[in-house]
């Protein structure tokens, strides 16, 4: 039986995913907590606030964030759990929010993909000027 069938999208499932994330993922992303948001006019605890993302902090690379974390995580959670999630990185303070139950915008309109790479990017000599161009091309090909 697939997990998607066990957890149909509901308030309970969104809140469960948020709590599960804060218990099992701090070792990977850093300290995080569940926050309340409004979902279809009602209050829910469906947002995970990652206080300072370890991947972003260690790499200082926007492309690593968007291509190795944001896009694969959103796709994995949707494909495996059947739960839509929008990951919203804050490149100013290196925090991130995972909003369970919210569809992410397409990469060509997602603000995360409009962000230029940091001047202190540790990979700035190993990739293109546009860190995000490869993921945009890949997604465009899959959507077409």
C-alpha positions as CSV (number, residue, x, y, z in Angstrom):
1,X,0.0,0.0,0.0
2,X,1.4,3.4,-0.9
3,X,1.9,6.2,1.7
4,X,-0.2,8.4,-0.5
5,X,-3.3,6.2,0.2
6,X,-2.6,6.3,3.9
7,X,-2.2,10.1,4.2
8,X,-4.8,11.8,1.9
9,X,-4.2,15.5,1.9
10,X,-6.0,16.9,5.0
11,X,-5.3,19.3,7.9
12,X,-4.2,16.3,9.9
13,X,-1.8,15.1,7.2
14,X,-0.3,18.6,6.6
15,X,0.2,19.0,10.4
16,X,1.6,15.5,10.7
17,X,4.1,16.2,7.9
18,X,5.2,19.4,9.6
19,X,5.7,17.7,13.0
20,X,7.5,14.7,11.4
21,X,9.9,17.1,9.6
22,X,10.9,18.9,12.8
23,X,11.6,15.6,14.6
24,X,13.6,13.8,11.9
25,X,15.3,16.5,9.8
26,X,17.1,18.9,12.1
27,X,20.4,16.9,11.7
28,X,20.2,17.7,7.9
29,X,18.8,21.3,7.8
30,X,19.4,22.6,11.3
31,X,17.0,23.7,14.0
32,X,13.4,24.0,12.9
33,X,10.0,24.5,14.4
34,X,6.3,24.2,13.4
35,X,4.5,27.5,12.8
36,X,0.9,28.4,12.3
37,X,-0.5,29.7,9.0
38,X,-3.8,30.3,7.3
39,X,-4.9,27.5,5.0
40,X,-8.2,27.9,3.1
41,X,-9.4,30.4,5.8
42,X,-8.5,28.3,8.8
43,X,-5.5,28.2,11.1
44,X,-3.2,25.2,10.8
45,X,0.2,24.2,12.0
46,X,1.4,23.2,8.5
47,X,4.6,25.3,8.2
48,X,8.1,24.3,9.2
49,X,10.4,27.2,9.8
50,X,14.1,26.3,9.4
51,X,15.9,28.9,11.4
52,X,19.2,28.8,9.4
53,X,19.6,26.2,6.7
54,X,22.8,24.2,7.0
55,X,23.2,23.6,3.3
56,X,22.8,27.3,2.4
57,X,25.0,28.4,5.2
58,X,27.8,26.0,4.4
59,X,27.8,26.4,0.6
60,X,26.7,30.1,0.3
61,X,25.3,28.9,-3.0
62,X,21.8,29.8,-4.2
63,X,22.0,27.1,-7.0
64,X,22.9,24.4,-4.4
65,X,19.8,25.4,-2.4
66,X,17.4,25.5,-5.3
67,X,18.8,22.6,-7.3
68,X,19.9,20.1,-4.6
69,X,17.3,20.9,-1.9
70,X,14.2,22.9,-2.9
71,X,13.3,21.2,-6.2
72,X,14.2,17.6,-5.3
73,X,12.5,17.8,-1.9
74,X,9.3,19.3,-3.3
75,X,9.2,16.6,-6.0
76,X,10.0,13.8,-3.6
77,X,7.4,14.8,-1.0
78,X,4.7,15.2,-3.7
79,X,5.6,11.9,-5.5
80,X,6.1,9.8,-2.4
81,X,3.6,11.2,0.1
82,X,1.2,12.9,-2.3
83,X,1.6,16.0,-0.3
84,X,2.3,19.3,-2.0
85,X,4.9,21.4,-0.3
86,X,6.4,24.8,-1.2
87,X,9.9,25.5,0.1
88,X,10.5,29.2,0.4
89,X,14.1,30.0,1.2
90,X,15.0,33.4,2.6
91,X,18.4,34.3,1.1
92,X,18.8,37.3,3.4
93,X,18.9,35.4,6.7
94,X,19.4,31.9,5.3
95,X,16.1,30.6,6.8
96,X,13.6,28.6,4.9
97,X,9.9,27.7,5.3
98,X,8.3,24.4,4.1
99,X,4.6,25.1,3.6
100,X,2.8,21.8,3.5
101,X,-0.4,21.8,1.3
102,X,0.8,24.6,-0.9
103,X,1.8,24.0,-4.5
104,X,5.1,25.5,-5.4
105,X,5.2,28.1,-8.2
106,X,6.7,26.9,-11.6
107,X,10.5,27.5,-11.6
108,X,10.2,30.3,-14.2
109,X,8.0,32.4,-11.8
110,X,9.5,31.1,-8.5
111,X,11.3,34.0,-6.7
112,X,13.9,31.6,-5.4
113,X,15.1,31.1,-9.0
114,X,15.3,34.8,-9.6
115,X,17.9,35.2,-6.9
116,X,21.5,35.8,-8.0
117,X,24.2,33.7,-6.4
118,X,26.0,35.1,-3.4
119,X,29.3,36.9,-3.9
120,X,30.8,34.5,-1.3
121,X,29.5,31.4,-3.1
122,X,32.0,28.7,-2.4
123,X,31.3,27.2,-5.9
124,X,31.4,30.4,-7.9
125,X,34.3,29.2,-10.0
126,X,32.8,25.8,-10.6
127,X,29.5,26.6,-12.2
128,X,27.8,29.0,-14.5
129,X,27.1,32.6,-13.6
130,X,23.4,31.6,-13.4
131,X,23.3,28.9,-10.7
132,X,19.8,28.1,-11.4
133,X,19.9,27.7,-15.2
134,X,20.3,23.9,-15.2
135,X,17.2,23.2,-13.1
136,X,15.1,25.6,-15.1
137,X,16.1,23.9,-18.4
138,X,15.5,20.5,-17.0
139,X,12.0,21.4,-15.6
140,X,11.1,23.1,-18.8
141,X,11.9,20.0,-20.8
142,X,9.9,17.8,-18.4
143,X,6.9,20.2,-18.6
144,X,6.9,20.5,-22.4
